[in-house]
C-alpha cells in the first residue's frame, strides 16, 4: 500500500550529514519517544558512563555478535570469542544497536519475526535461529525459535523505520480482539477497500469524529499496514485526563490508549483491540459508512454451534485428542449438595480426565449441562486457553463458543481457530466484545 508506509522525517537525512559516524545521531529523540514510546535518553546516558558499551559487547551472544559483524562488513566466522575483539574495534559504530537492544526488551519475538520475513533476506533470518530450551510436546507444532535482538539489529540496519512495524505489530500478538460484523449488509462499494483506506482519509475521519464529540480528546493515526489481505489501522487515542511524575514535577496530560482496527478485505468485518468500548467502534462505523456510502454499524459477531457438537468436543478434550487436552473446568450449580460452584483444575500439562472421572463417579455428571459451565481451559501447545459457551437467547440448543485469544499470539490464534474448525466443526470467537 503506497500510502500506508510512513517514513520518519529524520530518515530523509543523508548519511554524510552524520558527523559523529553513528546512526543513533540521525534519529532524533522524538522518533524514539513519540513513534516508539521508548526513552532513548536514558540509554544514551548509560552509554556515556565509562565502559558500558565494552561490557555490552563482551556479553553479546554468538548470534548477535555474528549479526553485527555481518552488518558492518567484518569477518563473521569462528567462535564468539574471536568476533568480540572485532566489534570492540568498531565500538563507536555500535551505540545505535545498544539502544535497539534496550528497545527490544519486552517485545514479542513473533512481532520481530513477522516484519523480518517481510523485509529481510531468508539468509539473515535463518542466522537468527536458536535452539529450543525445551523439547516440543507430543503433537506440538515444531516451530523454530529466533533471536529477537539479532533480528532487530538487522531490521534497524535495513531501515530504522521498520522498528515502528515491530512496535505496532507487537500489540497484535498481545491483545485480544473483538470480532465485529456490520449489522446490515450494504451494497458493494465501487473501489477495493485497500485503495479507499488511505492515511489522509482516516485522518479526516478522526478529525470529524472528535469535532463532533467536543470533549477535548484527540486521536493520532500512527500507521496503516496490510497483511495477508487484511488492513491494520493503529490509532493512539487520549483515553482520559491523567498525570505522571517526571522525577521533579507533576506533568498533566492524558492517558493514552492504543486502538487497533483489523479490517477484513472488503471492509465489512473488523476486529477491534482497545481499552475503551464505544470510541473504537464508532470510529470503525464512520470508516465503513464513508466507504459504503450509507450509515453503517458494527455489532458483535455471533456464530452458533449445536450443543451436541460442543459435547463431542468436550469428550475429545477429556481424552486429550487432536492436540487439545482439558485441564480445567468451572461449573456453577454443580452436582454437589447445595449446588455449589466448583473449579477443578490441573496445574500440570496433563489432562485432568482421571480426576474428573473420579468426581463424577462420586457425585454424578459434572459437564453435562452446558449453561452451567462458566468456562473450561484446554492446553494448546504449552498454553492454557479458556473457552466459554454463551447460550443462544431463549434456547439451550445452540451456543456461541468464545476463547481467550489474548493468551495466544496472532499465528497461534489462526492455527487454533483452524484446528477447532477442522477437527471439531466449531467456529470460535474471541471473548472480547464491544
N, C-alpha and C positions, 0 to 999 in steps of 0.2 A: 504494500500500500504506500504509494509515494508520499501522500500527505501524512501518513501515520508514523513517519520516522522523525523523531526530534533529535537534533544535534545541539549540544551546548554551545553557546556562542564563543566560549573560550577556545573551543577546538578549531575555530577558524584561524587562529594564530598559526604562523609558520614556525616550524621547529627552530629556525635560525634566530627567532626572537627570544629563545630560551637561553638567556645569558649565563646561567649557572649550570647548564647541562642536565638538569633534571626535569622530567616531565611533570613532576609534582608542582613546579612553579608555574606551569602553563595553566593548570586547573585552579581557579580561584577558590577560596574557602567557601564562597557562596554556592558553588557547584556541589561540594561535599555536603554542606549544611542543608541547603534547600532541596536539591534534587535527590540526594541520597540519605538525607536526615542523619548524617554522620558527623561527629565532631572531629574534624581533621586537625584542628588547632591543638588539641590535647596530644594527638600522635606526633605532631611536629615538635611540641615541647619535649616529648620523650626523646626524639631524635637529637635534640640539642644537648641532651645530658650525656656527655662523655662517650662511653663505649657501647651505647645501646645498640647501634647498628651492627657492630662487630659481634656482639653477643648474639644478636638475632641471626646473623649469617651462620655462626657456629651451631645454632640449634636447628637449622633447616634440615628437613628430611631429604632423602636421596631424590625423590620425585620432584620436590620443589627446587632443590639446588640444580638438578639437571634441566628443568624447565627454564630457570633464569639464565643458565649458560646458553641454551639454545636461543633464547630471545635476544641475547647480547652477542651472538656470534662467537661464543667461546667453545672450546673443546668440551664435549659432554659425555665422553666415555670414561669408564672406570668407576671406582668406589667414591662415595660421597666425600671421603677424606681427601681425595685428590681434587674434587671440584670446589670445595670451600675456599682454598687459597686463591683460586682464580677469581672467585667472587669478591674476596677481600680486596683484590687489586682494582676492582671496578665498583667499590662500595659507594662512591659518590653518585653512581647511576641507579642505585637500588633503593634510595629513600622512598620513591613512589610505591614500591612493592611492599615496603614495610607498612605503609598506610593502607594499601589494598588488603593486606593480610588482616589488619585490625578491622577494616570494614566488613570482611567476610565472616567474622565471628558471629555465630547465631543464624547465619543464612543457611537455607536448606541446600543440601548437596544437589538435589534434583533440579533446583532452580538454575544453578550454575551449569549443570549438565545440559539442560534443555536449551539454553542460549548457546552454549559451546557447540552443540551438534548442529545448530542452525548456521553458525558463522565460522567455526574453525575447521582446519583440515582434519580428516579422520586420524592422521598420524599424530597430531598434537593431542587430540582427545585420548587416543589409546595410551599415550605416555603417562596419562594420569590415573590409569587403572591401578587399584591397590587390592591386596589380598583381603579376603573376609576375615574378620576376627573369629567368627563362629561358623561352623559348617551349616549349610542350609538344612532346614527341617525336611522330612519326607514330603514330597509333592509340593514343596515351596518353590516358587519361581527362582531359578538360579541367576539372579541379577548380578552384574558386575558392580563393584563399588569403586568410587573415584575420589581422588584427592581434590577436594573442593578448592583449596587455596591455590594449588597449581593451575587449575582451570581458570581461576580468577586472574592469575598472573598473565596467562595467555590472552584472555579476553581484554584486559587492560592494555596490553601491548598492541593488540589488533585495533582497538578503538575504545578509549576510556568511557565513551557514552554507553557501551554495552553493559557497564555496571548498572546503569539505570534499568535495563531489562531484567537483570538478575534481581535487583531491589524490588521491582514490581511483581515479577512472577513468583518471588518468594511468598508473597501474600496468597497467591492462588493455591499453593501447596500447603498452606497452614490454616486457611479459613474454611468454614462451612458455607455452602451456597444454597439459598432458597431457590427452588425451581419454579418458574412462573411462566404462564402462557396467557395469551390475550383472551379476554372474556368472550369476545365475539370475533369471528374470523372476518377480516377486512378483504376488500378486493385486492388482487395482486398489484404491487407497486410498479411504476413504469421503469425504474432502473434498479440494478442489483444493489443490495444493501451495502456492500463494501464500497461501492462508488459514492453512495449517498453519505456515508458516515465519515465526514472529514473533521479535522480539528476546528476549522473556522465555524462550521455549523454547530458542533456541540458546544463551543464556547458561547455562541449566540443563544442557544437554548438555555444554558446555565445562567447567563446574564438575565434573560427574560424571566426565568424561574425565580431568581432572588429579588428582582424588581417587583414581582407580584406579591412576594411574601413580606417585604419591608420589615424584616426582623434584624437587619444588620449583618446577617450571615453572608458568607461567600463560599464559592466552590471553584477550585482551580483544576482545570483539565491538565493532567500530568502526562498522558500518553494514550495512544490507541495502537494496539498490535493485533495482527491476525495470526492465528494458529489453527492449522487443520480446518480451515473454513469457518472458524468461529472468531468473533471480534471482541476483544477485551478493552474496555474503557476504564481507565484509572482516574479517579477524582479524589482530590483532597478537600475535605469539607469541614467547615467550622461547626463543631457539634454544639458547644455551649461555652459561655464565658468561664475562664479559669485563670490561674496564675501559677508561676513557678518561682523558685528562689535560685538566682544565678550565682550564689556564693557570697554576694554582698547585698543585693537588693531583691525586692519582690518585683517581678515583671508580670504585668497583667496582659492578658490576651484571650485566646480561645483554645479550648481543647480541640485538637484536630482528629478527625476520623477518616479512614480510607474507605471509599466506596468503590467496589469493583463490579462492573456490569459485564457479564459474559453473554453476548448476544449470539443466537443461532444464525445460520447462513442467510435466512430470509427475514430476520428482524421480528418474527412473531413469537419468539421464545427467548427468555432471558434468565440467567442465573445471577442472583444478587448476593454479594457478601458485604456486610456493613454492620455497624453497631446500632444506628437508628433504624426505625422501621418505615416511617412514612416517606421521608425525603428521597431515599434512593428509588423507591417505587414510583414516586411522582416524576422524578427525572426520567426514568425509563419510559413512563407513559408519554411524556412530552416528546421524547425522541421518536417513539413509534407513531405518535399522532402526526408529526411532521412528515415522516416517511410515507405513511399510508394515506395521508390527506384526509383524515377523519379522526374523531375522538376515539382514543384507544385506552384501554385499561387492562393492566396485568393483574392476574389473580393466581393464587397458589395452584400449582398443578396437582392433579389427583389421578392416580391410576389404580383402579380396583383389582384386587386379587381374590379369588374364591377361597373361602375358609378351608375347604378340603385341600387345596394346593398348599396352603400355609402349614396345615397339619403334616402333610407329606414332607415338607421342608424341615420341620422341627424333628420329625423322626429320623431324617437323614443326618441332621446335625448331631443328634444324640448318638448316632452310630459313627460320627466323625468321618462321614463320606464326603467326597468331592472337595477336599481342601478346606472344609469349613467344619469346625467342631464346636459344640455347645459347651460354654464354660461358665455361664451364669444365667440365672433367671430370677425375676422379681414378680411375685404374684400377690395380688390383693384377693380377699375372700378365699383364702387357702382352705384346704380340707381339714386343717387343724381345728380343734374345738375353739369356738369363738370366732372362727373365720379370720384369724389374724393375718396381717400382711407378712410375707416371709421372703427373704432373699437367700438364695442358695448359690454359692459361688466356689469356684476352684481357682486358686491363685496361680497354679502351675499352668503349663501349656497343654495339659491333657484334659479331655472331656470329663465332665463330672457325671457321666451317664450311670456309673456304678452307684454313686451316692443318691442320684435321683431314683434309680430303681429301688433302692432300699427304702427311701422315703415313701414311695408310692405303695410298696408292699405293706408299709406300716399304717399309713393314714388314708390312702386312696389316690386317685388320679390328681396330678399336680399341674399339668399343662394342657388339659382338655378344653377348658373354657377360654377362648381367645380374648374375649372382652375383659377377663380378669387378669390377663398378663400385662403388667405395666411395661416390662421390657425384658429382652434376653440379650446376652452377649455371645458372640461367636468369635473364635480365633481364626483370623485370616492372615496367613504368613506368621508373623510374630506379633501382630497387633490385635487387641480386643476391640471389636466393633459392635456397638449397640444397635439393636433393632426394636422398633415399636410397631404395633399393629393398630392403626386407627380405624375404628369401625365406620362403615358407611352409615349415613344418617338413617335412622329408623330401620336398621337391618343389621343382623349378625351374620349374614351370609357372605358378605364381601368386606374386605379391609384394604386400606392403603398401607403399604409396607414402607416404613421410613428407616433410615440408618444414620448413624453419626458420622457423616462424611469427613468432618474435620479431623478425625483420627487417622485418615489416610491422605497421602499426597495425591496430586492430580492423576498421575499414572496409575496408582493403586486403585483409585476410585473407579476409573474406567474398566480396569480388569475385574474388579469385584462386581460391578454392575453387569458386565458381560457374563461373568460366571453365574450370577443369580438368574439371569435371563435364560442362559443356555441350559444350565443343569436343573433348574427348579421352576422355570417358566414364571418367574416373578420379576416385575419391573419395580425396582426400588427407587425411592426418592429421599432427598435429604430431610433430616428432622427440622432443618431451618425453614421458617415460614415468614411471610410478610403480610 
